[in-house]
Amino acid sequence: MPRSPMRSLFFALTALACIAPALRAQTPPPAHIVPVVFKLDDVRTNDSGYLSDRWRKLLPLVRERQIKLSLGVIANSLENPKPAYIAWLKEMHATGLVEFWFHGYDHGVRKVGDVEAAEFTALTYGEQKERFDKSQKLAQEKLGFTFQTFGPPGGGKLAATDADLDATARVLTDDPSMKVWLYPSPIDARGEKLNAAGKVTVLDRVWAVNIEQPLFVPNSEKFIAGYNKHAANRRYFILQGHANKWDEPRWAEFLKIVDYITQNKIPTLLPTELAASLKTSASKN
């Protein structure tokens, strides 16, 4: 018996509803390809050495997808015997696809007058150097290598003053291992000056191209839109995220970003790899 017009319309709408997700998934490829660095902050354990399952998800992801990740270690997490944690860090490092970078000694927030300040805000050169030195010592003792990249921890309400950032630049220049500064903002005159000096490479940010928008919440649509809007005028993007803040829906959204990057053959680089490539490119020009 022939279908009625209403039944035909019903079946047509049902079929369209089934294929709509697939159509939406076919995101056009980017017109310009530039590499990305995954910058994941706040690797640490509690005093017992417990490492959350959210961090542990990264090892199989790296192995299966062959993507490169950089993870910011809070150095005081290396203190005291924590065999399982240290073993995980070494296992990640042994893949050759992961770089651990220095994300502060304690990521602490303290009072400066009546205002809260992040760990490296409003500290003298000597105070900052002390934190670098003891953190590098811990890394060498527990992991067998020193950090080559620094990403300042955030927090607090006090913006860094000129003197604070000058002190940080001096510490990075004087630390024999440091090669890269994951800059906490778009490039400015101070960052350009440090780049020009040659010892440390400053890798700056584009706020609209990120994993999380807003903070702690991965958003693949905003990432893709930002990447396509800004790639023509960039040599790279630094993508910040906080994996320990990602529940299952947030993790799934992060995987959509990974899918877009891998499907479109967008290179993922480690901070020191990117810095080396930029130096090589500059020397040829």
C-alpha positions in Angstrom: 0.0 0.0 0.0 1.5 3.4 -0.9 2.6 5.7 1.9 0.6 8.7 2.8 2.2 12.1 2.3 2.5 12.5 6.1 4.2 9.1 6.5 6.6 10.0 3.7 7.4 13.2 5.4 8.0 11.4 8.7 10.5 9.0 7.1 12.3 11.8 5.3 12.7 13.8 8.5 13.9 10.7 10.4 16.5 10.0 7.8 17.7 13.6 7.9 18.0 13.5 11.6 20.2 10.4 11.4 22.6 11.8 8.9 22.8 15.4 10.4 25.4 14.5 13.0 27.6 13.0 10.3 27.2 16.1 8.2 28.1 18.4 11.1 31.2 16.3 11.8 32.6 17.0 8.3 34.4 20.2 9.3 36.2 21.8 6.5 40.0 21.5 6.7 42.1 24.5 7.7 43.4 26.7 4.8 46.7 27.2 6.6 48.6 24.6 8.7 50.8 25.7 11.6 52.0 23.5 14.4 50.6 23.4 17.9 52.0 22.8 21.4 49.7 21.1 23.9 50.5 22.9 27.2 48.8 21.0 30.0 49.3 22.6 33.4 49.4 21.5 37.1 50.9 18.0 37.2 51.2 17.1 40.9 50.0 14.6 43.5 48.8 14.8 47.0 51.1 14.0 49.9 50.4 10.3 49.6 51.6 10.3 46.0 48.1 9.7 44.5 47.9 10.7 40.8 44.3 11.1 39.5 42.9 8.9 36.8 42.4 12.0 34.7 46.2 12.4 34.4 46.6 8.7 33.8 44.4 8.8 30.7 47.2 10.7 28.9 49.6 7.9 28.5 47.4 5.6 26.4 46.3 8.7 24.4 49.9 9.6 23.6 50.6 6.0 22.6 47.5 5.5 20.5 47.4 8.8 18.7 51.1 9.5 18.6 50.6 13.1 19.6 53.1 15.1 21.5 52.1 16.7 24.9 54.0 19.1 27.2 53.1 18.9 30.9 53.8 21.5 33.5 55.1 19.8 36.7 54.8 21.5 40.1 58.1 20.7 41.5 57.3 20.1 45.2 55.3 17.1 44.0 58.7 15.4 43.5 59.5 15.7 47.2 59.3 12.6 49.5 59.2 9.0 48.3 56.3 8.6 45.7 57.4 5.6 43.6 54.2 5.2 41.5 54.1 8.9 40.6 57.8 9.0 39.7 57.3 5.8 37.6 54.4 7.3 35.7 56.5 10.5 35.0 59.4 8.4 33.7 57.1 6.2 31.6 55.5 9.2 30.0 59.0 10.7 29.3 60.2 7.4 27.9 57.7 7.6 25.0 59.7 10.4 23.5 56.4 12.2 22.9 56.2 14.1 26.2 58.1 17.1 27.6 57.8 18.0 31.3 58.3 21.7 32.0 58.7 23.7 35.2 55.4 25.1 36.4 56.6 26.5 39.7 57.8 25.0 43.0 54.5 25.1 44.8 52.0 27.0 42.5 51.2 28.9 45.7 49.2 32.1 46.0 50.2 34.5 48.7 49.3 38.0 50.1 51.2 41.0 48.9 49.6 43.8 51.0 45.9 43.3 50.6 46.2 41.6 47.2 46.7 37.9 46.3 49.7 37.2 44.1 50.8 34.2 42.1 54.1 32.4 42.9 56.4 34.4 40.7 54.7 37.7 41.0 56.4 40.5 43.0 59.5 38.4 43.9 63.1 39.6 43.7 65.6 37.9 41.4 67.1 36.1 44.3 63.8 34.8 45.5 62.8 33.5 42.1 66.3 32.0 41.5 66.0 30.1 44.8 62.7 28.5 43.6 64.3 27.6 40.2 67.4 26.1 41.8 65.6 23.8 44.2 63.1 22.7 41.6 65.9 21.9 39.1 67.7 19.9 41.8 64.5 17.9 42.5 64.0 17.2 38.8 67.6 16.0 38.3 67.4 13.8 41.4 64.0 12.2 40.8 63.7 12.2 37.0 67.2 12.2 35.8 67.0 15.5 33.9 66.4 19.2 34.5 63.6 21.3 33.1 64.4 23.2 29.9 61.1 25.1 29.7 59.3 27.4 32.1 55.6 28.3 32.3 54.7 30.6 35.2 51.8 29.5 37.3 48.8 31.7 37.5 46.5 32.6 40.3 45.9 35.7 42.5 44.8 39.1 41.4 48.1 41.0 41.2 49.5 41.5 37.7 53.2 41.2 37.4 55.1 44.5 37.4 57.9 45.4 35.0 60.5 44.6 37.6 59.0 41.2 38.3 59.2 40.1 34.7 62.7 41.5 34.3 63.7 39.4 37.3 62.2 36.3 35.7 63.9 37.0 32.4 67.3 37.2 34.3 66.7 33.9 36.1 65.9 32.2 32.8 69.0 33.7 31.2 71.2 32.6 34.1 69.7 29.0 34.5 72.0 26.8 32.3 69.2 24.4 31.4 66.5 26.8 30.5 65.8 27.3 26.8 62.1 28.2 26.5 59.6 30.5 28.2 55.9 29.6 27.7 54.9 33.3 27.9 51.7 34.0 29.8 50.5 36.5 27.3 50.8 37.7 23.7 54.3 38.9 22.8 55.4 42.3 24.1 58.6 44.4 24.0 60.2 42.5 26.9 59.5 39.1 25.2 61.0 40.4 21.9 64.1 41.7 23.8 64.6 38.3 25.4 64.1 36.5 22.1 66.7 38.8 20.5 69.2 37.9 23.1 69.2 34.4 21.8 69.5 32.2 24.9 65.8 31.8 25.7 63.0 31.4 23.1 59.8 33.1 24.1 56.6 31.3 22.9 53.6 33.6 23.2 49.9 33.0 23.2 46.8 33.9 21.1 43.9 34.0 23.5 41.3 33.0 20.9 43.2 29.7 20.0 43.1 27.5 23.1 41.8 24.2 24.4 39.7 25.7 27.1 37.2 28.5 26.5 36.3 29.4 29.3 39.0 28.3 31.7 38.9 24.5 32.5 36.2 23.9 29.8 37.5 22.5 26.5 35.6 23.8 23.5 36.3 22.3 20.1 34.1 24.7 18.1 35.9 27.8 19.5 39.3 26.1 19.0 38.6 25.3 15.3 37.2 28.8 14.6 40.1 30.5 16.3 42.7 28.3 14.6 41.3 29.0 11.1 40.9 32.7 11.8 44.5 33.3 13.0 46.7 30.6 11.4 47.6 32.6 8.3 49.4 35.1 10.5 51.1 32.7 12.9 54.0 30.3 13.0 52.6 28.3 15.9 49.9 28.1 18.6 50.3 27.3 22.3 47.2 25.5 23.6 46.7 25.6 27.3 44.6 23.1 29.3 44.1 21.6 32.7 43.5 17.9 32.3 42.8 17.3 36.0 39.7 19.5 35.7 38.2 17.5 32.9 35.3 15.2 33.7 34.0 12.8 31.0 32.1 15.4 28.9 35.1 17.8 29.0 37.5 14.9 28.1 35.3 14.0 25.1 35.4 17.7 24.0 39.2 17.6 24.3 39.3 14.5 22.1 37.4 16.4 19.4 40.2 18.9 19.3 42.7 16.0 19.1 40.7 14.5 16.3 40.7 17.8 14.3 44.4 18.1 14.7 45.3 14.6 13.8 42.8 14.3 10.9 44.1 17.5 9.4 47.8 16.5 9.9 48.5 19.5 12.1 51.9 18.9 13.6 52.1 18.7 17.4 55.5 19.7 18.8 57.2 19.9 22.2 58.2 23.3 23.4 61.9 22.7 23.0 61.3 21.3 19.5 59.3 24.3 18.4 62.0 26.7 19.9 64.7 24.8 18.0 62.8 25.0 14.7 62.2 28.7 15.1 65.9 29.3 15.7 66.8 27.2 12.7 64.3 29.2 10.6 65.7 32.5 11.8 69.3 31.5 11.1 68.4 30.8 7.5 66.8 34.2 6.9 
